[in-house]
Amino acid sequence: MVEIRQEFIEQASYIARNAEVLPGGIEELAVKLQHSADTNTPLRIKLGMDPTRPDLHLGHTVVMRKLKEFQKFGHKIVLLVGGATAMIGDPSGKSETRPALTKEQVEENAKTYFEQMSKVLDVSQAEVVNNADWLHKMSFTELLALAGKVTVAQMMTRDDFAKRYAEGKPISIVEFYYPLMQAYDSVAIDADIELGGTDQRFNTLLGRDIQAAYGKKYPQLVVLLPLLEGTDGVVKMSKTYPEHCISLTDSAKDMFGKLMSIPDNMITRYFSLLTDTSKEDLEKYDAQIADGSINPRNLKMQLAHTITEEYHGKDGADKAQEDFINVVSNKGIPDDIQEVKVENGKSMLDLLVELNFVASKGEAKRLIQGGGVKIDGEKIADMAYTVSFEENVVLQAGKRKFAKLVH
């Protein structure tokens, strides 16, 4: 039995905050950290990313912040772009077969990933690889050998596959290859630890099994992070639900405003997963909210400023807070709103999309239904509303988006 020194137990405990370490928990992680230090061999920390969409959101930063902690302790981050796996699409948590992406779509979506990630961790010190470099070169015999290391029964222990099978929904054999390919990536890059969201439990643990099958003496540990809820506080943050998603490419103003819209019961969760707030402060915030000694809005303002400052700097966060207070708290209208030339008869649905106030007509309809679209302060309720005005008017969409309409 290896005697674990206290410093590595403390390191492991720090890294394991907000995380689940499998299969051996903090103790096994501490052993890996200690062995790494004793042999002067940095651990190889794997994060796989399928560039299925061109931009990242705050939910992605939960795992990225954990990578940053490993970097701080001197370990090697391996950022794996799923050039091959993205062409299948991860079936984790999906109720139906996902459409495959083309090689061109994968390359286009991957372009901005690392620029966005650099806002959180030091990408320049990371090793960047693409699994297309080895997976596309595998012979059919090698692919069969990989598939032979896992049974259909093992695959069917996945909740999503089991549920779809029970419901009579199709499961493509190709989808079985996705976790196999992700697992083989761990062999190809010799990963010591793999990070992922809690929806990646099966895939990441399979990587450990496949490494062992290929002869790795000490297979990877798995560190799973929570999936952050969107601004509705219910569904996980996703670009599928843009109205509840906070993108890293959002302006400071939009980022701040969206953070101010989260439910009060999400305040300490966002502090915990998206900032460096201490455990003691988190407990204090929970107690203050519970006993009513603090206005949740003030705490939310602190949260919004902290996160916005990380991505847009102090000046950007200060200005965003000032605008929010003016527009929302003081019921004001920003001084710097854009002027848009609009002819009478323009469909409101079309106008909202053209101004990028919404991503689609469907989102525009939901916004109107919720009373979020106003002309000079008057709510628009008619889906077929067309713009009609004699003098310049102010269009408001949601709490933070404004435009002055002029002829």
C-alpha positions as CSV (number, residue, x, y, z in Angstrom):
1,M,0.0,0.0,0.0
2,V,1.5,3.3,-1.1
3,E,1.7,5.9,1.7
4,I,0.2,9.1,0.4
5,R,1.8,12.3,1.6
6,Q,-0.5,15.1,2.9
7,E,0.3,17.6,0.2
8,F,-1.1,15.3,-2.5
9,I,-4.2,14.5,-0.5
10,E,-4.8,18.3,-0.3
11,Q,-4.1,18.7,-4.1
12,A,-6.5,15.9,-4.9
13,S,-9.1,17.3,-2.6
14,Y,-8.8,20.7,-4.3
15,I,-9.1,19.2,-7.7
16,A,-12.1,17.1,-6.7
17,R,-14.2,20.1,-5.7
18,N,-17.5,20.0,-7.6
19,A,-16.3,16.8,-9.3
20,E,-16.6,13.1,-9.1
21,V,-13.4,11.1,-9.4
22,L,-13.7,7.5,-10.7
23,P,-13.2,4.8,-10.0
24,G,-11.0,5.3,-6.8
25,G,-12.0,8.8,-5.7
26,I,-9.7,11.3,-4.1
27,E,-7.3,8.6,-2.8
28,E,-6.5,7.2,-6.2
29,L,-6.1,10.7,-7.6
30,A,-3.7,11.6,-4.8
31,V,-1.6,8.5,-5.7
32,K,-1.4,9.5,-9.3
33,L,-0.4,13.1,-8.4
34,Q,2.3,11.8,-6.0
35,H,3.7,9.3,-8.5
36,S,3.8,12.1,-11.1
37,A,5.8,14.4,-8.7
38,D,8.2,11.6,-7.6
39,T,9.0,10.6,-11.1
40,N,9.0,14.2,-12.4
41,T,6.5,13.1,-15.1
42,P,3.6,15.5,-15.6
43,L,0.2,13.7,-15.9
44,R,-1.5,13.9,-19.3
45,I,-4.9,15.4,-18.9
46,K,-7.3,14.7,-21.7
47,L,-10.3,16.8,-22.8
48,G,-12.1,15.7,-26.0
49,M,-14.1,18.3,-27.9
50,D,-16.4,17.6,-30.8
51,P,-16.7,20.9,-32.7
52,T,-20.4,20.4,-33.5
53,R,-21.1,24.1,-33.0
54,P,-18.8,27.1,-33.7
55,D,-18.9,28.7,-30.2
56,L,-18.6,27.8,-26.6
57,H,-20.8,28.8,-23.6
58,L,-20.3,29.2,-19.8
59,G,-21.4,25.6,-19.4
60,H,-18.3,24.5,-21.2
61,T,-16.1,26.5,-18.9
62,V,-16.9,24.3,-15.9
63,V,-14.6,21.6,-17.3
64,M,-12.2,24.2,-18.7
65,R,-11.7,25.7,-15.3
66,K,-10.8,22.2,-14.0
67,L,-8.2,21.9,-16.7
68,K,-6.7,25.2,-15.5
69,E,-6.3,23.7,-12.0
70,F,-4.3,20.8,-13.4
71,Q,-2.2,23.3,-15.4
72,K,-1.5,25.2,-12.2
73,F,-0.1,22.0,-10.6
74,G,2.3,21.5,-13.6
75,H,0.4,18.8,-15.6
76,K,0.1,18.6,-19.4
77,I,-3.3,19.4,-20.9
78,V,-4.1,17.5,-24.1
79,L,-6.9,19.2,-26.1
80,L,-8.3,16.6,-28.4
81,V,-10.4,17.9,-31.4
82,G,-12.8,15.2,-32.5
83,G,-12.2,15.6,-36.2
84,A,-13.3,11.9,-36.7
85,T,-15.8,11.5,-33.9
86,A,-17.7,14.7,-34.7
87,M,-18.5,13.2,-38.1
88,I,-20.6,10.6,-36.1
89,G,-21.9,12.7,-33.3
90,D,-22.0,11.7,-29.6
91,P,-25.2,9.8,-28.9
92,S,-24.9,10.5,-25.1
93,G,-28.2,11.6,-23.7
94,K,-29.8,11.7,-27.1
95,S,-33.2,10.2,-27.9
96,E,-32.5,9.7,-31.5
97,T,-29.7,9.2,-34.0
98,R,-27.7,12.4,-34.5
99,P,-27.0,13.7,-38.0
100,A,-23.4,13.3,-39.0
101,L,-21.3,16.4,-39.8
102,T,-19.1,16.7,-42.9
103,K,-15.3,17.2,-42.7
104,E,-15.8,20.8,-43.8
105,Q,-18.4,21.5,-41.1
106,V,-16.1,20.1,-38.5
107,E,-13.2,22.3,-39.6
108,E,-15.3,25.4,-39.8
109,N,-16.8,24.9,-36.3
110,A,-13.3,24.2,-34.8
111,K,-11.8,27.5,-36.0
112,T,-12.8,29.6,-33.0
113,Y,-12.6,27.0,-30.2
114,F,-9.1,27.6,-29.0
115,E,-9.4,31.4,-29.2
116,Q,-12.4,31.1,-26.9
117,M,-10.7,28.6,-24.6
118,S,-7.8,30.9,-24.1
119,K,-10.0,33.2,-22.1
120,V,-10.0,30.5,-19.4
121,L,-6.7,28.6,-19.7
122,D,-3.3,28.8,-21.3
123,V,-3.9,27.1,-24.6
124,S,-0.4,27.9,-25.8
125,Q,1.0,25.4,-23.2
126,A,-1.5,22.7,-24.2
127,E,-0.9,19.9,-26.6
128,V,-3.5,20.0,-29.4
129,V,-4.3,16.9,-31.3
130,N,-7.0,15.7,-33.8
131,N,-8.3,12.2,-33.6
132,A,-8.8,12.1,-37.3
133,D,-5.0,11.7,-37.5
134,W,-5.2,8.2,-36.2
135,L,-8.8,7.1,-36.5
136,H,-9.0,7.8,-40.2
137,K,-5.9,5.7,-40.7
138,M,-7.2,2.6,-38.9
139,S,-7.4,-0.4,-41.1
140,F,-10.6,-2.5,-41.1
141,T,-8.8,-5.3,-39.2
142,E,-7.7,-2.8,-36.5
143,L,-11.2,-1.5,-36.3
144,L,-12.6,-5.0,-35.8
145,A,-10.0,-5.7,-33.2
146,L,-11.1,-2.5,-31.3
147,A,-14.8,-3.5,-31.5
148,G,-13.9,-7.0,-30.3
149,K,-12.9,-5.6,-26.9
150,V,-16.5,-4.6,-26.0
151,T,-19.7,-6.6,-25.9
152,V,-23.2,-5.5,-27.1
153,A,-24.4,-6.1,-23.5
154,Q,-21.8,-3.5,-22.3
155,M,-23.1,-1.0,-24.8
156,M,-26.7,-1.6,-23.8
157,T,-25.9,-0.6,-20.2
158,R,-25.9,2.9,-21.4
159,D,-29.2,4.5,-20.3
160,D,-29.8,6.3,-23.7
161,F,-29.3,3.2,-25.7
162,A,-31.4,1.0,-23.4
163,K,-34.2,3.5,-23.4
164,R,-34.2,3.9,-27.2
165,Y,-34.1,0.1,-27.6
166,A,-37.1,-0.4,-25.2
167,E,-39.0,2.3,-27.1
168,G,-38.3,0.7,-30.4
169,K,-36.3,3.7,-31.7
170,P,-33.5,3.0,-34.1
171,I,-29.9,2.7,-32.9
172,S,-27.3,2.8,-35.6
173,I,-24.3,0.4,-35.3
174,V,-22.2,3.4,-36.1
175,E,-23.3,5.0,-32.8
176,F,-21.7,2.1,-31.0
177,Y,-18.5,3.1,-32.5
178,Y,-18.6,6.6,-31.0
179,P,-17.7,5.6,-27.4
180,L,-15.2,3.1,-28.8
181,M,-13.5,5.8,-30.8
182,Q,-13.4,8.1,-27.9
183,A,-12.0,5.4,-25.7
184,Y,-9.3,4.6,-28.2
185,D,-8.3,8.2,-28.2
186,S,-7.2,7.7,-24.6
187,V,-4.9,4.9,-25.9
188,A,-3.5,7.0,-28.7
189,I,-2.6,10.0,-26.5
190,D,-1.7,7.9,-23.4
191,A,-4.1,9.8,-21.2
192,D,-3.6,9.6,-17.4
193,I,-6.8,11.5,-16.6
194,E,-9.9,12.3,-18.7
195,L,-12.3,15.1,-17.9
196,G,-15.9,15.4,-19.0
197,G,-19.4,16.2,-18.0
198,T,-21.5,13.8,-16.0
199,D,-23.2,12.7,-19.3
200,Q,-19.8,11.3,-20.3
201,R,-19.6,8.7,-17.6
202,F,-19.9,5.6,-19.9
203,N,-17.6,7.0,-22.6
204,T,-14.8,8.0,-20.3
205,L,-14.9,4.9,-18.1
206,L,-14.8,2.8,-21.3
207,G,-11.6,4.7,-22.2
208,R,-10.1,3.2,-19.0
209,D,-11.2,-0.3,-20.0
210,I,-9.8,0.0,-23.5
211,Q,-6.5,1.3,-22.2
212,A,-6.2,-1.7,-20.0
213,A,-7.1,-4.0,-22.9
214,Y,-4.3,-2.4,-24.9
215,G,-1.8,-3.0,-22.0
216,K,-1.7,0.3,-20.1
217,K,-0.6,-0.7,-16.5
218,Y,-2.3,2.2,-14.8
219,P,-5.3,3.3,-16.8
220,Q,-6.8,6.7,-16.7
221,L,-8.8,8.1,-13.9
222,V,-12.0,10.0,-14.8
223,V,-13.0,13.4,-13.4
224,L,-16.7,14.2,-14.1
225,L,-18.0,17.7,-13.7
226,P,-21.7,18.9,-13.3
227,L,-23.7,20.1,-16.3
228,L,-24.5,23.8,-15.7
229,E,-28.2,24.7,-16.1
230,G,-29.1,27.6,-18.4
231,T,-30.5,30.9,-17.2
232,D,-33.9,29.2,-16.7
233,G,-32.3,27.1,-14.0
234,V,-33.8,23.9,-15.3
235,V,-32.4,22.6,-18.6
236,K,-28.6,22.3,-19.1
237,M,-27.1,25.2,-20.9
238,S,-27.0,24.5,-24.6
239,K,-27.0,26.4,-27.9
240,T,-30.1,24.4,-28.6
241,Y,-31.9,26.8,-26.2
242,P,-30.3,30.2,-27.2
243,E,-32.7,32.2,-24.9
244,H,-31.2,30.4,-21.9
245,C,-27.5,30.2,-23.1
246,I,-24.6,32.5,-22.2
247,S,-22.0,32.3,-24.9
248,L,-18.3,33.3,-24.5
249,T,-18.8,35.4,-27.6
250,D,-21.6,37.4,-26.0
251,S,-21.0,41.1,-25.5
252,A,-20.3,42.3,-21.9
253,K,-23.7,43.9,-21.9
254,D,-25.5,40.7,-22.9
255,M,-23.4,38.5,-20.6
256,F,-24.1,40.7,-17.6
257,G,-27.8,41.0,-18.4
258,K,-28.3,37.2,-18.9
259,L,-26.5,36.5,-15.6
260,M,-28.8,38.9,-13.8
261,S,-31.8,36.8,-15.2
262,I,-30.9,33.5,-13.5
263,P,-33.2,32.3,-10.7
264,D,-32.2,33.1,-7.2
265,N,-31.7,29.4,-6.4
266,M,-28.9,29.3,-9.0
267,I,-26.8,32.1,-7.6
268,T,-24.5,30.0,-5.4
269,R,-24.3,27.2,-8.0
270,Y,-23.1,29.7,-10.6
271,F,-20.6,31.1,-8.1
272,S,-19.4,27.6,-7.3
273,L,-19.0,26.3,-10.9
274,L,-18.0,29.5,-12.7
275,T,-15.8,31.5,-10.2
276,D,-13.0,30.9,-7.6
277,T,-15.3,31.7,-4.7
278,S,-14.3,29.8,-1.5
279,K,-16.4,27.2,0.2
280,E,-16.7,29.4,3.2
281,D,-18.1,32.3,1.1
282,L,-20.5,30.0,-0.7
283,E,-21.8,28.8,2.7
284,K,-22.2,32.4,3.8
285,Y,-24.1,33.3,0.7
286,D,-26.5,30.4,1.1
287,A,-27.1,31.3,4.8
288,Q,-27.7,35.0,3.9
289,I,-30.2,34.1,1.2
290,A,-32.0,31.7,3.5
291,D,-32.3,34.1,6.4
292,G,-33.1,37.1,4.3
293,S,-30.1,39.2,5.5
294,I,-29.1,40.0,1.9
295,N,-31.1,40.9,-1.2
296,P,-30.4,38.2,-3.8
297,R,-30.3,40.8,-6.5
298,N,-27.2,42.4,-4.9
299,L,-25.5,39.0,-4.7
300,K,-26.5,38.4,-8.3
301,M,-25.0,41.7,-9.3
302,Q,-21.7,40.7,-7.7
303,L,-21.8,37.4,-9.6
304,A,-22.6,39.0,-12.9
305,H,-19.7,41.5,-12.5
306,T,-17.2,38.8,-11.4
307,I,-18.0,36.6,-14.4
308,T,-18.3,39.4,-17.0
309,E,-15.0,40.9,-15.8
310,E,-13.2,37.5,-16.4
311,Y,-14.2,37.6,-20.1
312,H,-14.4,41.3,-20.8
313,G,-12.1,43.0,-18.3
314,K,-13.0,45.4,-15.4
315,D,-13.9,48.3,-17.7
316,G,-16.3,46.1,-19.7
317,A,-17.9,44.7,-16.6
318,D,-18.3,48.2,-15.0
319,K,-19.9,49.6,-18.2
320,A,-22.2,46.5,-18.5
321,Q,-23.3,47.0,-14.8
322,E,-23.9,50.7,-15.4
323,D,-26.1,50.0,-18.4
324,F,-28.0,47.3,-16.6
325,I,-28.8,49.6,-13.7
326,N,-29.9,52.3,-16.1
327,V,-32.0,50.2,-18.3
328,V,-33.5,47.6,-16.0
329,S,-33.3,49.0,-12.5
330,N,-34.1,52.6,-13.5
331,K,-36.4,51.7,-16.4
332,G,-34.2,53.8,-18.7
333,I,-33.2,53.4,-22.3
334,P,-29.5,53.2,-23.2
335,D,-28.0,56.4,-24.7
336,D,-26.1,54.5,-27.4
337,I,-28.8,52.4,-29.0
338,Q,-28.6,51.8,-32.7
339,E,-30.7,53.6,-35.3
340,V,-32.4,51.3,-37.8
341,K,-34.1,52.5,-41.0
342,V,-37.4,50.7,-41.3
343,E,-40.3,51.1,-43.8
344,N,-43.9,50.8,-42.6
345,G,-45.4,47.4,-43.2
346,K,-42.3,45.5,-42.0
347,S,-43.1,42.2,-40.2
348,M,-42.1,42.3,-36.5
349,L,-41.0,38.7,-36.7
350,D,-38.7,39.4,-39.7
351,L,-37.4,42.6,-38.0
352,L,-36.4,40.9,-34.8
353,V,-34.5,38.3,-36.7
354,E,-32.8,40.8,-39.0
355,L,-31.6,42.8,-36.0
356,N,-30.2,39.7,-34.4
357,F,-32.4,40.3,-31.4
358,V,-33.5,36.6,-31.8
359,A,-32.0,33.6,-33.5
360,S,-35.2,32.5,-35.3
361,K,-38.8,33.4,-35.9
362,G,-39.7,30.7,-33.5
363,E,-37.8,32.5,-30.7
364,A,-39.4,35.8,-31.8
365,K,-42.8,34.3,-31.4
366,R,-42.0,33.0,-27.9
367,L,-40.6,36.5,-27.0
368,I,-43.8,38.2,-28.2
369,Q,-46.0,35.6,-26.4
370,G,-44.1,36.4,-23.2
371,G,-44.7,40.1,-23.5
372,G,-41.1,40.8,-24.2
373,V,-41.5,43.0,-27.3
374,K,-42.5,46.6,-27.0
375,I,-42.8,49.7,-29.1
376,D,-42.3,52.9,-27.1
377,G,-43.1,50.8,-24.0
378,E,-46.3,49.3,-25.3
379,K,-46.3,45.5,-25.5
380,I,-46.8,43.9,-28.9
381,A,-49.1,40.8,-28.7
382,D,-50.0,40.2,-32.3
383,M,-47.8,37.7,-34.1
384,A,-48.7,39.3,-37.4
385,Y,-47.8,42.8,-36.2
386,T,-46.3,45.0,-38.9
387,V,-44.3,48.1,-38.1
388,S,-46.3,51.4,-38.5
389,F,-45.2,54.8,-37.2
390,E,-45.1,58.5,-38.1
391,E,-42.3,59.6,-35.8
392,N,-39.2,57.7,-34.6
393,V,-40.0,55.0,-32.0
394,V,-38.0,52.7,-29.7
395,L,-38.2,49.0,-30.2
396,Q,-37.4,46.9,-27.1
397,A,-36.9,43.1,-27.2
398,G,-36.4,41.5,-23.8
399,K,-34.8,43.5,-21.1
400,R,-31.6,44.5,-22.8
401,K,-32.0,44.9,-26.6
402,F,-33.1,48.2,-28.0
403,A,-33.2,49.9,-31.4
404,K,-34.5,53.3,-32.6
405,L,-36.7,52.8,-35.6
406,V,-36.5,55.7,-38.1
407,H,-38.0,56.2,-41.6
